[in-house]
Amino acid sequence: MQKQLTINVDERLYDELQRIGGPEDIGHFIESLLLPQMIGVELDSAYQQMAEDKSREDEALEWAEATIGDADAAR
């Protein structure tokens, strides 16, 4: 679902947005730039929560150490 957003920007920025994104497609252009950045913020938070889970980290380390020899055997 689309929502309308009204923002004020410098005239030079607006002119450049029209040139790059097209006068009818400024919203899509801005969305394509911002959405990946916002998703990354959520991922950073999720990774931080995972790192703070001590038992999960201990289990992951144990698994990694148990499989390290597998890489050498594959050569």
Buried (B, 14 or more C-beta within 10 A) or exposed (E): EEEEEEEEEEEEEEEEBBEEBEEEBBBEBBEEEEEEEEEEEEEEEEEEEEEEEEEEEEEEEEEEEEEEEEEEEEE
